[in-house]
Every structure is written in C-alpha cells, then in structure tokens.
Amino acid sequence: MDLPIRERGVYSFGSFHLDPTRRILRCCNDSVTLTARLFDLLLYLVQNHERLVARDELERAVWQSRVVGEGNLQKAISRLRKAMQLHEPAQAIIVTVPGRGFQFAMPVSFEPELAGFSTRELFPTPPASASLQLPGRWRGWWRGWWRGRGALLVVPALVLAAAIALLWRPARFAPPPNSVAIMAFTNLSGDPGQEYFSDGISEELIGALGRLNSIQVAARLSSFAFKGKPASIDEIARRLNVAAVLEGSVRRVGQQLRITAQLVSARTGYQIWSRTFDRDAGDILNIQSEIATSVAASLQVALLGGDLARLTMGGTHSPAALDAYLHGMAQGRQLTAERQRAALASFDAALALDPDYALAHMQRAITLIRFVEGYGGLGGDIAATRRYRADAIAEAARAVQLAPRLAAAHAALAGADEEAWRFTDAEAEYAAARALSPGDAVTEKNAARFEAEMGHLTQAVAAAQRGVQLDPLIPAAHVNLAETLIWARQPDAA
C-alpha cells in the first residue's frame, strides 16, 4: 500500500531525487528501479530522516497490518541499500542501530516544487511525427472557419490575457531591510576532507550575526538547502525573504588560507562589497570577525561596543581549538553512535586547548543530550543515561557561566533541564534564550514543543509559527507547526 504523501514536491539527498507523487527515484539522469515495498520503505525513512525510526514503527508503516516474517525487514533494508549503492557506492545511506531501528544517514532537503525533476524529463516532448494531423476535409473546414469568424476572437483574447497579467502580478518583493542569508561557502581546497572547515566558517558567521538583534539572519538549514544547487541570488533571496545574500569560498592548503566573500543585494543583483583574504591559517578568527563586521556595516547597522563583543561571544582565541570544534560540529550532525562519539572527542579536544571555550561546552552538552535521546548507543544502561544527563546540565551551565548573554547556551541548558524533567528551570532558560536572540529558529521550534507539552498552547503556536518564518525551507519546521496546531486542537490549520 502506498504511503500517504505529506506534501507535493521532491526530496533530494546526495545525487538522488525522490518524487513521492509519481513514485520515481532518480540518480543523476538514471532511474532507480525499486519494488513498491522498497519505495515505501525508502520514502518513510526519508520523511523521518531527522530521527531514529524503530523497527516496529517501520514495519507498521510499510507492511500495514500484514505479518512481517523474522528477518524480512532487515532483508528489505539490505536490498534497498544495494539498489541505491549501485549509483552512489561511497555513500552511507541507511544506518542500522542494533536492537533499536534504522536512521537515514544522508542529509535531506525538500523542494515543494519539482526542483529535482524538470517537466521535460518527466513528460518528454513528443516527436514531430507524433503531432496531430487533421484529415484533409477537416483542414479545409478549419481554414474557412478561421477566415470567417476565428480571427475576430484574437483581439478580445489578447485584451483578456493582458487583464489577467495585470491582475495576477506577483506580490512585490519587500524583505526586511537588515536581513541576510549566509550561504555555505564553497570548498576550493581540492580535498573533500576540508568540507567541514568551509561549512564551519559559514555556520560561525551565521551564529555571530544571529546574535545581533538588529539583523535578521536566515537559519542555517534553510540557507544550506541551496548547497550544491544552481540557484540565482534572486531566487535565494525571495525564498528566504532576505535583502542581501553572502556567498564565498575557502581554499586551505597547509598553513595558507584564502577566503573570498561577497555580499550581493537582492534587489539589484549587484555586489555591495567583495573581499579576498590571503592569510595564514592561524588568522582565521580575525577573518571571521572582519567579514561579520563588514556585513553588518553594509546592511547599515550601527555596531556599538556591546555588539562587537557579541560577534565573538563564547568563542576562542585558539585557532587549533576552533578547528577541533568545527570537526565536532560536522560529526555531530550525523546521528549515529559512532559519529556522536567522534563529536564528543572533538569537543573534548577543543576544551583541552581552551577550557573557557563556551561554545564547545555548549555543543558538548548538546551531544550528551543526543546520547540520552538514544543516538549515542547507550542502549538500556540506566546508570550511564543518568550520568550523561547530569553531565549535559553541568556542561550547559558552564557555557552560560562563561557567556551569560549567549542565547544558544541558555537554549542548550533548557534542553538538558527538560531531559532531566526540571521543567521550571527549563522554562526559565527557554525564556532567557528567546529574549536574548528572538531570531533563532532552532530555539523557537524547541520552545514551541516545550510550551505545548506544558499546556501553554497559545504561546506554543506563536513560537512554532515564528520557527517557520525563520526557517521556511525546512520540512521539520512545518511539521513542528502542524503538530503544535494539533495539540492546540486546530486540525484544519494543521
């Protein structure tokens, strides 16, 4: 039985494009042949790529009420992996978590329009020989009718078309004046292993500028949804509703570092400014600060002394600690036990180099929370779970102590408190995080879920709506709003 379609559009991951409506999977220009069962299995895992899917849940969703024989699910997963790895052999596509379930391992983006398929691909133009030919007696009738009456219809038709064009003009593009999207910087190092560094530079800039309440910064997931895709500045700006777009590239070879960055106006398409930094790799912290300051100044935002301090809030003075931290961030986004352990080790390395690195303490807390949530391979070890939960609270509290005005640290402490059922403390920390950084999409989405669980439904819906506004291209934000509306007993809106 086909799975329900949540929204018309295309899921993209790696070189694959999955169209649930037409039940098509393609890789580059090739069709990938899957049985109906394997297609449903893939679709469910892709739709739920942000979490671990339990075996029982997957069996119920795909096999419905049918009895699933012992080992059938694992065999189906194995066949699905083989079918896809024929096209992308180096990719880890579906990860098995022993005794618990499965996790779709590739980053997934969703385009509501047919972004992954062109109309020409799906519906090829028929050859000229296939065009409709009228019999000779009808062709003569048609020519006579056109000369007598048909031509009289041309002028009214043109007038009607012009009226429709005037009435249906697209809405005027009017983004907030101090708004910007920071795209994933391109890795030009010639080494795919440096991708963590170029992505990390972009993320650090998003985090730094996002701390300035006078600037609205598009959320990371929505900005990174365009990574590797041919999209114009105009398209990016309109879909993210921003006035400017920052793009750039990073080349790091040994100790030599070249970073280019350009800020482009969404209204005109012209560069506002462009700079190239040829520096020693150890100067990366100063480069980040210079780029962030230049962006703020170009958006005509007056930076005061306190704002300048916020750009580097919670950071480090050690380039080596930053590098370890960026490694940890890249590992932590992959929700497998192995990657979470590697992320934890990277944050430990960063803190060994700089014990006062608040952002590293904060990310270490978030990683420990993922362990508690089941991504770290703790299994049913209750003692270890309690220990990780307590350590997460301590790490997040340390981050808050080191950087009291770092909103993300308060949000991490709120999450750790929530996991420990310290709901009063969690509520206070969510409130602090939202007050310090009202433009943070992740905080808004997490706060919406928490407010709903606490029964504060009006506040929950408002926070979820804000999350969608800040992170419009990510399905999880819309799902979060829909679930919040269900809690609020608004099923039609959901």
VENBEL-V750543 format. One record per residue. N is the residue number from 1. RES is the residue in three letters. BURIAL is 1 if it has 24 or more other ideal C-beta (glycine too) atoms within 12 Angstrom, else 0. Layout:
<<N;RES;BURIAL> <N;RES;BURIAL>>
This chain:
<<1;MET;0> <2;ASP;0> <3;LEU;1> <4;PRO;0> <5;ILE;0> <6;ARG;0> <7;GLU;0> <8;ARG;0> <9;GLY;1> <10;VAL;1> <11;TYR;1> <12;SER;1> <13;PHE;1> <14;GLY;1> <15;SER;1> <16;PHE;1> <17;HIS;1> <18;LEU;1> <19;ASP;1> <20;PRO;1> <21;THR;0> <22;ARG;0> <23;ARG;1> <24;ILE;1> <25;LEU;1> <26;ARG;1> <27;CYS;1> <28;CYS;0> <29;ASN;0> <30;ASP;0> <31;SER;0> <32;VAL;1> <33;THR;0> <34;LEU;1> <35;THR;0> <36;ALA;0> <37;ARG;1> <38;LEU;1> <39;PHE;1> <40;ASP;1> <41;LEU;1> <42;LEU;1> <43;LEU;1> <44;TYR;1> <45;LEU;1> <46;VAL;1> <47;GLN;1> <48;ASN;1> <49;HIS;1> <50;GLU;1> <51;ARG;1> <52;LEU;1> <53;VAL;1> <54;ALA;0> <55;ARG;1> <56;ASP;0> <57;GLU;0> <58;LEU;1> <59;GLU;1> <60;ARG;0> <61;ALA;1> <62;VAL;1> <63;TRP;1> <64;GLN;0> <65;SER;0> <66;ARG;0> <67;VAL;0> <68;VAL;0> <69;GLY;0> <70;GLU;0> <71;GLY;0> <72;ASN;0> <73;LEU;1> <74;GLN;0> <75;LYS;0> <76;ALA;1> <77;ILE;1> <78;SER;0> <79;ARG;0> <80;LEU;1> <81;ARG;1> <82;LYS;0> <83;ALA;1> <84;MET;1> <85;GLN;0> <86;LEU;0> <87;HIS;1> <88;GLU;0> <89;PRO;0> <90;ALA;0> <91;GLN;0> <92;ALA;0> <93;ILE;1> <94;ILE;1> <95;VAL;1> <96;THR;1> <97;VAL;1> <98;PRO;0> <99;GLY;0> <100;ARG;1> <101;GLY;1> <102;PHE;1> <103;GLN;1> <104;PHE;1> <105;ALA;1> <106;MET;1> <107;PRO;1> <108;VAL;1> <109;SER;1> <110;PHE;1> <111;GLU;1> <112;PRO;0> <113;GLU;0> <114;LEU;1> <115;ALA;1> <116;GLY;1> <117;PHE;1> <118;SER;0> <119;THR;0> <120;ARG;0> <121;GLU;0> <122;LEU;0> <123;PHE;0> <124;PRO;0> <125;THR;0> <126;PRO;0> <127;PRO;0> <128;ALA;0> <129;SER;0> <130;ALA;0> <131;SER;0> <132;LEU;0> <133;GLN;0> <134;LEU;0> <135;PRO;0> <136;GLY;0> <137;ARG;0> <138;TRP;0> <139;ARG;0> <140;GLY;0> <141;TRP;0> <142;TRP;0> <143;ARG;0> <144;GLY;0> <145;TRP;0> <146;TRP;0> <147;ARG;0> <148;GLY;0> <149;ARG;0> <150;GLY;0> <151;ALA;0> <152;LEU;0> <153;LEU;0> <154;VAL;0> <155;VAL;0> <156;PRO;0> <157;ALA;0> <158;LEU;0> <159;VAL;0> <160;LEU;0> <161;ALA;0> <162;ALA;0> <163;ALA;0> <164;ILE;0> <165;ALA;0> <166;LEU;0> <167;LEU;0> <168;TRP;0> <169;ARG;0> <170;PRO;0> <171;ALA;0> <172;ARG;0> <173;PHE;0> <174;ALA;0> <175;PRO;1> <176;PRO;1> <177;PRO;0> <178;ASN;1> <179;SER;1> <180;VAL;1> <181;ALA;1> <182;ILE;1> <183;MET;1> <184;ALA;1> <185;PHE;1> <186;THR;1> <187;ASN;1> <188;LEU;0> <189;SER;1> <190;GLY;0> <191;ASP;0> <192;PRO;0> <193;GLY;0> <194;GLN;1> <195;GLU;1> <196;TYR;1> <197;PHE;1> <198;SER;1> <199;ASP;1> <200;GLY;1> <201;ILE;1> <202;SER;1> <203;GLU;1> <204;GLU;1> <205;LEU;1> <206;ILE;1> <207;GLY;1> <208;ALA;1> <209;LEU;1> <210;GLY;1> <211;ARG;1> <212;LEU;1> <213;ASN;1> <214;SER;1> <215;ILE;1> <216;GLN;1> <217;VAL;1> <218;ALA;1> <219;ALA;1> <220;ARG;1> <221;LEU;1> <222;SER;1> <223;SER;1> <224;PHE;1> <225;ALA;1> <226;PHE;1> <227;LYS;1> <228;GLY;0> <229;LYS;0> <230;PRO;0> <231;ALA;1> <232;SER;0> <233;ILE;1> <234;ASP;0> <235;GLU;0> <236;ILE;1> <237;ALA;1> <238;ARG;1> <239;ARG;1> <240;LEU;1> <241;ASN;1> <242;VAL;1> <243;ALA;1> <244;ALA;1> <245;VAL;1> <246;LEU;1> <247;GLU;1> <248;GLY;1> <249;SER;1> <250;VAL;1> <251;ARG;1> <252;ARG;1> <253;VAL;0> <254;GLY;0> <255;GLN;0> <256;GLN;0> <257;LEU;1> <258;ARG;1> <259;ILE;1> <260;THR;1> <261;ALA;1> <262;GLN;1> <263;LEU;1> <264;VAL;1> <265;SER;1> <266;ALA;1> <267;ARG;0> <268;THR;0> <269;GLY;0> <270;TYR;0> <271;GLN;0> <272;ILE;1> <273;TRP;1> <274;SER;0> <275;ARG;1> <276;THR;0> <277;PHE;1> <278;ASP;0> <279;ARG;1> <280;ASP;0> <281;ALA;1> <282;GLY;0> <283;ASP;0> <284;ILE;1> <285;LEU;1> <286;ASN;0> <287;ILE;1> <288;GLN;1> <289;SER;1> <290;GLU;1> <291;ILE;1> <292;ALA;1> <293;THR;1> <294;SER;1> <295;VAL;1> <296;ALA;1> <297;ALA;1> <298;SER;1> <299;LEU;1> <300;GLN;0> <301;VAL;1> <302;ALA;0> <303;LEU;1> <304;LEU;0> <305;GLY;0> <306;GLY;0> <307;ASP;1> <308;LEU;0> <309;ALA;0> <310;ARG;1> <311;LEU;1> <312;THR;1> <313;MET;1> <314;GLY;1> <315;GLY;1> <316;THR;1> <317;HIS;0> <318;SER;0> <319;PRO;1> <320;ALA;0> <321;ALA;1> <322;LEU;1> <323;ASP;1> <324;ALA;1> <325;TYR;1> <326;LEU;1> <327;HIS;1> <328;GLY;1> <329;MET;1> <330;ALA;1> <331;GLN;1> <332;GLY;1> <333;ARG;1> <334;GLN;1> <335;LEU;1> <336;THR;1> <337;ALA;1> <338;GLU;0> <339;ARG;1> <340;GLN;1> <341;ARG;1> <342;ALA;1> <343;ALA;1> <344;LEU;1> <345;ALA;0> <346;SER;1> <347;PHE;1> <348;ASP;1> <349;ALA;1> <350;ALA;1> <351;LEU;1> <352;ALA;0> <353;LEU;0> <354;ASP;1> <355;PRO;0> <356;ASP;0> <357;TYR;1> <358;ALA;1> <359;LEU;1> <360;ALA;1> <361;HIS;1> <362;MET;1> <363;GLN;1> <364;ARG;1> <365;ALA;1> <366;ILE;1> <367;THR;1> <368;LEU;1> <369;ILE;1> <370;ARG;1> <371;PHE;1> <372;VAL;1> <373;GLU;1> <374;GLY;1> <375;TYR;1> <376;GLY;1> <377;GLY;1> <378;LEU;1> <379;GLY;0> <380;GLY;0> <381;ASP;0> <382;ILE;0> <383;ALA;0> <384;ALA;0> <385;THR;1> <386;ARG;0> <387;ARG;0> <388;TYR;1> <389;ARG;1> <390;ALA;1> <391;ASP;1> <392;ALA;1> <393;ILE;1> <394;ALA;1> <395;GLU;1> <396;ALA;1> <397;ALA;1> <398;ARG;1> <399;ALA;1> <400;VAL;1> <401;GLN;0> <402;LEU;1> <403;ALA;1> <404;PRO;0> <405;ARG;1> <406;LEU;1> <407;ALA;1> <408;ALA;1> <409;ALA;1> <410;HIS;1> <411;ALA;1> <412;ALA;1> <413;LEU;1> <414;ALA;1> <415;GLY;1> <416;ALA;1> <417;ASP;1> <418;GLU;1> <419;GLU;1> <420;ALA;1> <421;TRP;0> <422;ARG;1> <423;PHE;0> <424;THR;0> <425;ASP;1> <426;ALA;1> <427;GLU;1> <428;ALA;0> <429;GLU;1> <430;TYR;1> <431;ALA;1> <432;ALA;1> <433;ALA;1> <434;ARG;1> <435;ALA;0> <436;LEU;1> <437;SER;1> <438;PRO;1> <439;GLY;1> <440;ASP;1> <441;ALA;1> <442;VAL;1> <443;THR;1> <444;GLU;1> <445;LYS;1> <446;ASN;1> <447;ALA;1> <448;ALA;1> <449;ARG;1> <450;PHE;1> <451;GLU;1> <452;ALA;1> <453;GLU;0> <454;MET;0> <455;GLY;0> <456;HIS;1> <457;LEU;0> <458;THR;0> <459;GLN;1> <460;ALA;1> <461;VAL;1> <462;ALA;1> <463;ALA;1> <464;ALA;1> <465;GLN;1> <466;ARG;1> <467;GLY;1> <468;VAL;1> <469;GLN;1> <470;LEU;1> <471;ASP;1> <472;PRO;1> <473;LEU;1> <474;ILE;1> <475;PRO;1> <476;ALA;1> <477;ALA;1> <478;HIS;1> <479;VAL;1> <480;ASN;1> <481;LEU;1> <482;ALA;1> <483;GLU;1> <484;THR;1> <485;LEU;1> <486;ILE;0> <487;TRP;1> <488;ALA;1> <489;ARG;0> <490;GLN;0> <491;PRO;0> <492;ASP;0> <493;ALA;0> <494;ALA;0>>
